[in-house]
């Protein structure tokens, strides 16, 4: 399912195509491939974060401060639209994470914050954002990745349950409430590049 079809689901998603231009995405991906990275962390009972490859396996790349600031500036520019869509008041956004999923990398079903379950700094996250830097394809294609789908999950009985796969399109931003359960399925071909960030 593509971003254009998201309104057909019962998930409250805000989708903005061409949030970043194709050229900008290509430049960021090229930079990510040249920079150092480390395994991304997950959060549990403490706020320090730890690597747990049973939960999340993805590289967090270090990019130039100018790249980080340019993305953050764009995120702050569209904060008003996101506030209006979700009927919330947001104060700021975190530093964006530049993520590189290789074959076999994934992130199990989880929530990003606003669950009131843990007393951590991450609980202040109100709206989560994913920006797709690379294209997802159902079959192996040059310049695209397979797998690595962003999937939204809802558990319950009757109309209150379901699953929605959002196909990654270059430059597209998707925002959603941080308490919504979501996952990244294992990448089966190529590399998935994306940016994750959170509004508070």
Buried (B, 14 or more C-beta within 10 A) or exposed (E): EEBEEBEEBEBEBBBBEEBBEEEBBBBBBEBBEEBEBEBBBBBEEEEEEEEBEEBBBBBBBBBEEEBBEBBBEBBEEBBEEBBEBBEEEBEEBBEBBBBBBBBEBBBEEBBBBBBEEBEBEBBBBBBBBBBBBBBBBEEEEEEBBBBBBBBBBBEEEEEEEEEBEBBBBBBBBBBBBBBBBBBBBBBEBBBBBBBBBBBB
